[in-house]
Amino acid sequence: MRTYKIGVVWQMYGYVEVEADNLTKAIKKVKKVSPPDNGKYIDGSINVWLSLRDSDNYGDGRKVKKQTNKIKKNI
């Protein structure tokens, strides 16, 4: 049996404290900080992330596009 490395993405929510002169500046500033370490997972938000650059599962990059399209049709 083979082991596969599958890319995934998901969403989380949380709160980040930033110091700023006003709300507009705080929102701009928060986009530049690390995600919160106390975030909560949003149920059902996980998705498979298929990238043409990820050829680990196929051995070489030549077959990646063909295999990726085949997989997308079966998801």
C-alpha positions as CSV (number, residue, x, y, z in Angstrom):
1,M,0.0,0.0,0.0
2,R,1.4,3.5,-1.0
3,T,1.4,6.6,1.2
4,Y,0.1,9.7,-0.5
5,K,0.8,13.3,0.5
6,I,-2.5,15.2,-0.2
7,G,-2.6,19.0,0.0
8,V,-5.5,20.4,2.0
9,V,-6.8,23.9,2.9
10,W,-9.3,24.8,5.6
11,Q,-10.7,27.9,7.2
12,M,-10.4,29.0,10.8
13,Y,-11.6,32.0,12.8
14,G,-10.2,33.7,15.8
15,Y,-9.2,37.1,17.2
16,V,-6.0,39.0,17.0
17,E,-5.1,42.0,19.2
18,V,-3.3,44.9,17.5
19,E,-2.5,48.4,18.5
20,A,-3.5,51.2,16.2
21,D,-4.8,54.7,16.1
22,N,-8.2,53.7,14.6
23,L,-10.2,50.7,13.3
24,T,-9.1,51.2,9.7
25,K,-5.5,51.1,10.6
26,A,-6.0,48.2,12.9
27,I,-7.6,46.2,10.0
28,K,-4.7,47.0,7.7
29,K,-2.2,46.0,10.4
30,V,-3.9,42.7,11.3
31,K,-3.4,41.5,7.7
32,K,0.4,41.5,8.3
33,V,0.4,39.5,11.6
34,S,0.5,35.7,12.0
35,P,-2.8,33.8,12.3
36,P,-4.1,33.4,15.8
37,D,-2.9,30.4,17.7
38,N,-6.3,30.1,19.5
39,G,-8.3,29.9,16.3
40,K,-11.2,27.5,15.8
41,Y,-11.8,25.3,12.8
42,I,-14.8,26.1,10.7
43,D,-16.8,22.9,10.3
44,G,-16.9,21.5,6.7
45,S,-14.3,24.0,5.4
46,I,-11.6,21.4,4.5
47,N,-10.9,21.0,0.8
48,V,-8.4,19.0,-1.2
49,W,-5.8,21.3,-2.8
50,L,-4.6,19.9,-6.1
51,S,-1.6,21.8,-7.4
52,L,0.3,21.1,-10.6
53,R,3.5,21.8,-8.7
54,D,2.9,18.9,-6.3
55,S,4.3,15.9,-8.2
56,D,5.2,13.9,-5.1
57,N,2.4,11.4,-5.7
58,Y,3.3,10.8,-9.3
59,G,7.1,10.5,-9.4
60,D,7.5,13.2,-12.1
61,G,5.8,16.3,-13.3
62,R,4.9,15.1,-16.8
63,K,1.9,13.1,-15.7
64,V,0.6,15.6,-13.0
65,K,-1.8,17.5,-15.2
66,K,-3.4,14.4,-16.6
67,Q,-3.7,12.8,-13.2
68,T,-5.0,16.0,-11.6
69,N,-7.8,16.4,-14.1
70,K,-8.7,12.7,-13.6
71,I,-8.9,13.2,-9.8
72,K,-10.9,16.4,-10.0
73,K,-13.6,14.6,-12.1
74,N,-13.8,11.9,-9.4
75,I,-14.1,14.2,-6.4
